[in-house]
Amino acid sequence: MKLGVHVSIGKGIDKTVDRAKALGCDGFQMFVANPRGWARKPMVEEDINLFKSKRKAAQLWPVVVHLAYLPNLASDDPELYEKSVITMAEEFRRANLLGADFFVFHPGKNKERRRGIGRIVQGVNLVLNQISGPTTMLFENQAGAGGEIATGFEELQELIDSVEDQDRVGICFDTCHAFAAGYDLSSRDGWEKTLGELDRILGMEKLKLFHLNDALAGLGSRRDRHEHIGAGNIGLSGFEYLVNNPQLNKLPGILETPQKSEMDDLKNLATLRNLVKE
């Protein structure tokens, strides 16, 4: 399995490549702007070209761009919805300019789920119609707190099926979110039941990427609390199944485990790689 971590763009977008390479990653994930603000500094052509040349030389795959935290494409608030769609379009444009493989986003939250799904689809179709390029857009499953949409495969399927350009979208499967939503990934039986549902409802071909996070909270808790690999309720046995399953380990995985120091990423990467059987 190709493995990577989320790296900071604080020292410059090209430095993300250097950091990922230094950590021994196969690929990596990043933001393309401040994830906790609406303002966006221009991304200049020189920086784009330097990033692409470094990435090519380092032979890193995949490169994943994650949408900032503030947008909510399911929102009923007209101002927030407009800002969310505009931000998503700009960041998806940047992902394509950088040649990113995947663009991941949280679908959003709305307690009126039917209306929320409609607004998400409207925004996604608008962005895909506006922005062309090589990057595949991925809906990420959510834990389910506070009206979050896409906690289950049925809602993900409804979102995917409503997108006009089916070839440009897929799923990012977050293990912590899935466990918190009630999918038991701690055992072989749990994984096989989950994969059977995923294939029946969505089709395995729509699964493009994993976010690899253990879960601090319990099964079905709806709490999005990431934990180090093996230190949570999914446990080493759950991740051992994942990295050794021939249907799953061909897909890339990005760690979003807690980062207090660089050693945390190194330890989590090593833990996953040590689970791989010869």
C-alpha positions in Angstrom: 0.0 0.0 0.0 1.3 3.5 -0.9 1.4 5.5 2.3 1.7 9.1 3.1 0.8 11.8 5.7 -0.7 15.3 5.7 2.1 17.9 5.5 2.1 21.6 6.1 2.4 24.3 3.4 3.6 26.8 6.0 7.1 27.0 4.6 6.0 27.1 0.9 4.1 24.8 -1.3 7.2 23.2 -2.8 8.5 22.4 0.7 5.7 19.9 1.1 7.5 17.6 -1.3 10.7 17.9 0.7 9.0 17.1 3.9 7.1 14.1 2.5 10.3 12.7 1.0 12.2 13.2 4.3 9.5 11.2 6.1 9.8 8.3 3.7 6.3 8.8 2.3 5.1 7.4 -1.0 2.7 10.3 -1.4 1.2 13.0 0.7 -1.8 15.3 1.4 -1.8 19.1 1.9 -4.0 22.2 2.0 -3.5 24.8 -0.8 -4.4 27.8 1.5 -5.1 28.6 5.1 -7.5 25.9 6.2 -9.1 28.1 8.9 -9.7 31.3 6.9 -11.5 32.5 3.8 -8.7 34.8 2.4 -6.6 33.3 -0.3 -3.1 34.5 -1.3 -2.5 34.2 -5.1 -0.6 31.1 -6.1 2.1 32.2 -8.6 3.2 30.2 -11.6 6.8 30.0 -10.4 5.7 28.2 -7.3 3.5 25.9 -9.3 6.3 24.9 -11.6 8.8 24.3 -8.8 6.3 22.1 -6.9 5.6 20.0 -10.0 9.3 19.6 -10.9 10.2 18.6 -7.3 7.2 16.2 -7.2 8.3 14.6 -10.5 11.9 14.2 -9.3 10.8 12.7 -6.0 8.3 10.3 -7.8 5.7 10.8 -5.1 2.2 9.3 -5.6 -0.5 10.2 -4.8 -0.6 14.0 -4.2 -3.9 14.8 -2.4 -5.4 18.3 -1.8 -7.8 18.6 1.1 -10.5 21.3 1.1 -10.2 23.8 3.9 -12.3 23.4 7.1 -14.7 26.3 6.8 -16.7 25.5 3.7 -20.1 23.7 4.1 -21.7 22.8 0.8 -24.8 21.6 2.6 -25.6 24.9 4.3 -28.9 26.7 4.0 -27.3 30.0 4.8 -27.0 31.8 1.4 -23.8 33.7 2.3 -22.0 30.7 3.7 -23.1 28.5 0.8 -21.8 31.0 -1.8 -18.5 31.4 0.0 -18.2 27.6 0.3 -18.8 27.0 -3.4 -16.4 29.8 -4.4 -13.7 28.5 -2.0 -14.1 24.9 -3.3 -13.9 26.1 -6.9 -10.7 28.0 -6.2 -9.0 25.2 -4.3 -10.1 22.6 -6.8 -8.6 24.9 -9.5 -5.3 25.0 -7.6 -5.3 21.2 -7.2 -5.6 20.8 -10.9 -2.9 23.4 -11.6 -0.6 21.5 -9.3 -1.4 18.2 -11.0 -2.8 16.7 -7.8 -4.3 13.2 -8.2 -7.2 13.7 -5.7 -9.2 16.5 -4.1 -10.9 15.4 -0.9 -13.7 17.3 0.8 -16.2 16.8 3.6 -19.7 17.0 2.1 -21.0 19.2 4.8 -23.8 19.3 7.4 -27.5 20.1 7.4 -30.1 18.6 9.8 -32.5 18.7 6.9 -30.6 15.9 5.1 -32.6 15.8 1.9 -32.1 19.6 1.3 -28.5 19.3 2.3 -27.8 16.6 -0.2 -29.4 18.7 -2.9 -27.2 21.7 -2.1 -24.0 19.6 -2.1 -24.8 18.1 -5.5 -25.6 21.6 -6.9 -22.3 22.9 -5.7 -20.2 20.0 -6.9 -21.8 20.0 -10.4 -21.2 23.8 -10.6 -17.5 23.4 -9.7 -16.9 20.4 -12.0 -18.5 22.3 -14.9 -16.3 25.3 -14.2 -12.9 23.6 -13.5 -11.2 21.1 -15.8 -8.1 19.1 -15.3 -6.6 15.8 -14.1 -7.7 15.8 -10.5 -10.4 13.5 -9.3 -12.8 14.9 -6.7 -13.5 12.6 -3.7 -16.4 12.7 -1.2 -15.2 11.8 2.2 -17.4 9.8 4.6 -18.2 11.6 7.8 -18.6 10.5 11.4 -22.2 11.8 11.8 -22.2 14.5 14.5 -24.3 17.6 14.2 -26.2 16.8 11.0 -23.1 15.6 9.0 -24.1 14.1 5.7 -22.5 11.0 4.1 -22.1 9.0 7.3 -23.4 5.9 5.5 -22.9 4.4 2.1 -26.5 5.1 1.0 -26.0 8.8 1.2 -22.6 8.6 -0.5 -24.2 6.6 -3.3 -27.0 9.3 -3.6 -24.4 12.0 -3.8 -22.3 10.2 -6.4 -25.2 9.2 -8.6 -26.4 12.8 -8.7 -23.1 14.1 -10.1 -23.3 14.9 -13.8 -19.7 13.9 -14.6 -19.4 10.5 -13.0 -15.8 9.9 -14.3 -14.4 12.7 -12.2 -15.7 11.7 -8.7 -15.1 8.9 -6.2 -14.8 8.2 -2.5 -12.2 8.8 0.2 -12.8 6.3 3.0 -11.8 7.5 6.4 -11.4 4.6 8.8 -12.1 6.6 12.0 -15.2 8.3 10.5 -16.5 4.9 9.4 -16.0 3.3 12.8 -17.6 6.3 14.5 -20.6 6.0 12.1 -21.1 2.3 13.1 -19.0 0.3 10.6 -16.9 -2.2 12.6 -13.4 -2.2 11.2 -11.7 -3.9 14.2 -12.0 -7.4 12.9 -11.9 -9.5 9.7 -15.7 -10.2 10.0 -16.4 -6.5 10.5 -14.3 -5.5 7.5 -15.8 -8.1 5.2 -19.4 -7.1 6.2 -18.4 -3.4 5.6 -16.8 -4.1 2.2 -19.8 -6.2 1.1 -22.1 -3.3 1.8 -19.8 -0.8 0.1 -19.6 -3.0 -3.0 -23.3 -3.6 -3.1 -24.3 0.1 -2.6 -21.5 2.1 -4.2 -19.3 -0.4 -6.2 -15.6 -0.9 -5.2 -14.5 1.0 -8.3 -15.6 4.2 -6.6 -13.2 3.7 -3.7 -10.0 5.6 -4.6 -8.3 6.6 -1.3 -8.1 5.8 2.4 -7.6 8.2 5.3 -6.0 5.9 7.8 -6.9 6.9 11.4 -7.5 4.8 14.5 -10.6 5.8 16.5 -10.4 7.2 20.0 -14.2 7.0 20.5 -16.3 3.9 20.4 -18.1 2.1 17.6 -21.1 4.1 16.5 -20.2 7.0 18.8 -20.5 9.7 16.0 -17.4 11.3 17.4 -14.6 12.3 15.0 -11.6 11.7 17.3 -8.5 10.4 15.5 -6.0 8.3 17.3 -2.5 6.8 16.5 -2.6 3.5 14.6 -3.2 0.6 17.0 -3.9 2.9 20.0 -7.6 3.2 19.4 -10.7 1.1 19.1 -10.0 -0.2 15.6 -6.7 -1.6 16.8 -3.8 -3.2 15.0 -5.9 -6.2 13.9 -8.2 -3.9 11.9 -5.3 -2.2 10.1 -3.5 -5.5 9.6 -6.5 -6.7 7.6 -6.6 -3.6 5.5 -2.9 -3.5 4.5 -2.9 -7.2 3.6 -6.1 -7.3 1.7 -5.2 -7.6 -2.0 -8.4 -5.7 -3.0 -7.6 -2.8 -0.6 -3.8 -2.5 -0.5 -3.6 -1.5 -4.1 -5.2 1.8 -3.0 -3.2 4.6 -1.4 -3.6 5.6 2.2 -3.0 9.0 3.9 -2.5 9.2 7.7 -4.3 12.0 9.6 -3.2 10.8 13.0 -2.3 13.3 15.8 0.9 15.2 15.1 2.7 16.6 18.1 6.1 16.1 16.6 7.6 14.6 13.4 8.2 11.4 15.3 4.5 10.8 15.4 4.2 10.5 11.6 7.3 8.3 11.5 6.0 5.9 14.1 2.5 5.6 12.5 4.0 5.0 9.1 6.3 2.3 10.6 3.5 0.7 12.5 1.4 0.3 9.3 4.4 -1.0 7.3 5.3 -3.5 10.0 1.8 -5.0 9.7 2.4 -6.0 6.1 3.0 -9.8 5.8 5.6 -11.1 3.4 
